[in-house]
Amino acid sequence: MSGIMHLSFILLLTLFSFTNFAQTTIISGSWSVNPVLAEYSLDKNNGDRNMMLEIKFDKPFEKTPEIILSVSQIDADKNSNIRYKAEALSVSKEGFIIKVRTWADSRIFSISGYWFAAAD
């Protein structure tokens, strides 16, 4: 298990440490945004820019899950500060949206990571 995956798993266990795991459903996956995606803009211009990535669960949860995101890779311009925010939005039993944002003169060529969803 990579260091990022290991750390993410520890965070997931900590978050749900008071939950009965016998009744908890946990699923995970990976995510990535890069210039292959239509309308990719994290590497262009200045100011506030963002990308949205829809995640659909193979099987819906019975209750709305908690989401944990991690970033495991980022490729950015070495001539500017690396500024980014990755967050889960519109979480439902069926899925959620990952929003990746950058701002000012930051240029992100690609960014990826893992997500975990858990509900009891």
C-alpha positions, 0 to 999 in steps of 0.5 A: 500500500502506498504512503498516501493510500496508507495515510488515507486509510488511517484517516478513514479509520479515525473518522469512523472510529466510533462506528460499528464496522460490521454495519458500515459500507466502505467503497473507494476509487481513484480520480484524475483531472488533466488536459485530456478532459474537455474544457480543462483550464487549471493550466491556463490564464490567471484567476479562479479556475475549476474542474468538476468530476462526477463520481457515480457509485456502482450500487447506491448507499442506503444512507448518504455517505461521508466522503474523504478525498486525498491527493496523490499526484500533482504536476504543476508549473515550477515558476508559480505557487502551487495552489489547489483545493479538492472538495466533495460536493453534492454528496448523495446516495448515488454519488458525488462531485469532485471539484478541483480549484486553483487560483491566481497564477498557479498552473496545474497540468494534472492532479489525481488522488483517491476517494473513500465513501462510507455509511452505516 
